[in-house]
């Protein structure tokens, strides 16, 4: 009887090992050190801005040690170019009151052995949602995971009228760069 009870208990534990979902947890980006920045070009000059108000969450699988999903949201008004007039004009051009956030939500993340991640998902900017694929580099140090990368964004694709200065428009493509730091 005793052996039968232990046998049943062992069988139940073995079955549970196959049924129990993998350990996943939600990670939040450290706002003190995470940033999203942009850079743009005009025939006469280049400029950029940075946001330190990065709201990012990742689903992290403890068993596989992999990121399974990411969601990021940044307020358009949080970008600082170092020029308040430029930032005010950017809010006008981007309809920042009507479309206050830029968001990215992943639908698939594939890790590579070299530490890069390929994330496919939707970027919503200026009220327009488009599928994008971006690359990120992952580095784990000191109990933190840092994801970095950059990708081009076409203003016209997101129905943004390109700003002009002295009768010349800015280039259509701008670059978004990100640094997202998560405690593991």
C-alpha positions as CSV (number, residue, x, y, z in Angstrom):
1,X,0.0,0.0,0.0
2,X,2.8,2.4,0.9
3,X,4.7,1.7,-2.3
4,X,1.5,2.1,-4.3
5,X,0.9,5.5,-2.7
6,X,4.4,6.6,-3.5
7,X,4.1,5.3,-7.0
8,X,0.9,7.3,-7.6
9,X,2.4,10.4,-6.1
10,X,5.5,10.1,-8.3
11,X,3.3,9.5,-11.4
12,X,1.2,12.7,-10.6
13,X,4.4,14.7,-10.1
14,X,5.8,13.5,-13.5
15,X,2.6,14.4,-15.2
16,X,2.6,17.9,-13.6
17,X,6.1,18.5,-15.0
18,X,4.7,18.2,-18.5
19,X,1.5,20.2,-17.8
20,X,2.9,23.1,-15.8
21,X,3.4,26.2,-18.0
22,X,6.8,27.6,-18.3
23,X,7.8,30.2,-15.7
24,X,7.2,33.7,-17.3
25,X,7.4,37.1,-15.7
26,X,6.8,40.6,-16.7
27,X,9.8,42.9,-16.8
28,X,9.5,46.7,-16.8
29,X,12.2,48.9,-18.3
30,X,14.2,51.0,-15.9
31,X,13.1,54.6,-16.8
32,X,16.2,56.1,-15.2
33,X,18.5,54.6,-17.9
34,X,16.2,53.6,-20.8
35,X,15.9,56.0,-23.8
36,X,14.4,56.3,-27.2
37,X,15.9,58.9,-29.5
38,X,15.3,60.1,-33.1
39,X,17.5,61.8,-35.6
40,X,16.4,63.6,-38.8
41,X,18.1,65.4,-41.6
42,X,17.4,68.6,-43.5
43,X,19.6,69.8,-46.4
44,X,21.1,72.4,-44.1
45,X,21.4,70.5,-40.8
46,X,20.8,67.4,-38.8
47,X,19.0,67.2,-35.4
48,X,17.7,64.8,-33.0
49,X,15.8,64.4,-29.7
50,X,15.6,62.0,-26.9
51,X,12.9,60.7,-24.5
52,X,13.8,59.4,-21.0
53,X,10.1,58.5,-20.4
54,X,10.2,55.0,-21.9
55,X,7.3,52.8,-20.9
56,X,8.4,49.3,-21.9
57,X,7.4,45.9,-20.7
58,X,8.7,42.5,-21.7
59,X,7.5,39.0,-21.1
60,X,10.6,36.9,-20.0
61,X,10.7,33.2,-19.9
62,X,12.7,32.0,-16.9
63,X,13.1,28.5,-18.2
64,X,14.5,29.4,-21.6
65,X,16.0,32.8,-20.5
66,X,14.4,34.4,-23.6
67,X,12.3,37.5,-24.2
68,X,9.0,36.4,-25.6
69,X,7.2,39.7,-26.2
70,X,7.8,43.4,-25.9
71,X,5.5,46.4,-25.7
72,X,6.8,50.0,-25.7
73,X,5.0,53.4,-25.5
74,X,6.5,56.8,-25.5
75,X,4.7,60.2,-25.3
76,X,5.5,62.4,-28.3
77,X,5.7,65.4,-25.9
78,X,8.5,63.7,-23.9
79,X,11.1,64.1,-26.7
80,X,13.7,66.8,-26.1
81,X,15.8,68.1,-28.9
82,X,17.5,70.8,-26.8
83,X,15.5,73.5,-28.6
84,X,12.0,74.3,-27.2
85,X,10.9,76.0,-30.5
86,X,11.8,72.8,-32.5
87,X,10.0,70.7,-29.9
88,X,6.9,72.8,-30.1
89,X,6.9,72.6,-33.9
90,X,7.4,68.9,-33.7
91,X,4.3,68.6,-31.5
92,X,2.3,70.5,-34.2
93,X,3.7,68.5,-37.1
94,X,3.1,65.2,-35.3
95,X,-0.4,66.2,-34.1
96,X,0.9,65.4,-30.6
97,X,-2.4,66.3,-28.9
98,X,-4.4,64.1,-31.2
99,X,-1.8,61.3,-31.4
100,X,0.0,61.5,-28.0
101,X,1.9,58.2,-28.2
102,X,4.3,56.2,-30.3
103,X,3.9,52.5,-29.6
104,X,5.5,49.2,-30.7
105,X,3.9,45.9,-29.8
106,X,5.7,42.7,-30.8
107,X,3.9,39.7,-32.3
108,X,7.0,37.5,-32.6
109,X,10.5,37.6,-31.3
110,X,13.2,35.2,-32.6
111,X,16.6,35.0,-30.7
112,X,19.8,34.2,-32.6
113,X,22.9,32.6,-31.0
114,X,24.9,35.8,-31.4
115,X,22.6,37.7,-29.0
116,X,20.5,39.5,-31.6
117,X,16.8,39.4,-31.5
118,X,14.5,39.9,-34.5
119,X,11.2,41.4,-33.4
120,X,8.2,41.6,-35.6
121,X,5.2,43.6,-34.6
122,X,3.2,46.8,-35.1
123,X,4.5,50.4,-34.9
124,X,1.8,53.0,-34.3
125,X,2.8,56.5,-35.0
126,X,0.7,59.5,-35.9
127,X,-2.4,57.4,-35.7
128,X,-1.2,54.9,-38.3
129,X,-0.3,51.3,-37.5
130,X,2.1,49.4,-39.8
131,X,3.9,46.1,-39.4
132,X,7.7,46.4,-38.8
133,X,10.6,44.1,-38.2
134,X,13.5,45.4,-36.2
135,X,16.8,44.0,-34.9
136,X,17.9,44.4,-31.3
137,X,21.1,43.4,-29.6
138,X,20.8,41.8,-26.2
139,X,23.5,42.1,-23.5
140,X,23.2,40.7,-20.0
141,X,25.5,42.1,-17.3
142,X,25.2,42.8,-13.6
143,X,21.7,41.3,-13.3
144,X,20.4,43.5,-16.1
145,X,19.3,42.8,-19.7
146,X,19.9,45.7,-22.1
147,X,18.2,45.7,-25.5
148,X,19.6,48.2,-28.1
149,X,18.9,48.9,-31.7
150,X,17.8,51.3,-34.3
151,X,15.5,51.3,-37.3
152,X,14.4,53.7,-40.1
153,X,10.9,55.3,-40.1
154,X,9.4,57.0,-43.2
155,X,7.4,60.1,-42.2
156,X,5.2,59.8,-45.3
157,X,4.3,56.2,-44.5
158,X,2.8,57.4,-41.3
159,X,1.0,60.4,-43.0
160,X,3.4,63.0,-41.4
161,X,3.9,66.1,-43.5
162,X,7.7,66.6,-43.7
163,X,8.7,69.8,-42.0
164,X,10.4,72.4,-44.2
165,X,12.9,75.2,-43.5
166,X,13.8,77.9,-46.0
167,X,11.6,76.2,-48.6
168,X,13.4,72.9,-48.3
169,X,11.7,69.8,-46.7
170,X,13.5,67.4,-44.4
171,X,14.4,64.0,-45.6
172,X,11.6,61.5,-45.4
173,X,13.5,58.9,-43.4
174,X,14.3,59.4,-39.8
175,X,16.0,57.0,-37.4
176,X,14.6,55.8,-34.1
177,X,17.2,54.4,-31.6
178,X,16.3,52.6,-28.4
179,X,18.1,51.5,-25.2
180,X,15.8,49.5,-22.9
181,X,17.3,48.2,-19.7
182,X,15.4,45.5,-17.6
183,X,16.4,44.0,-14.2
184,X,16.5,40.2,-14.5
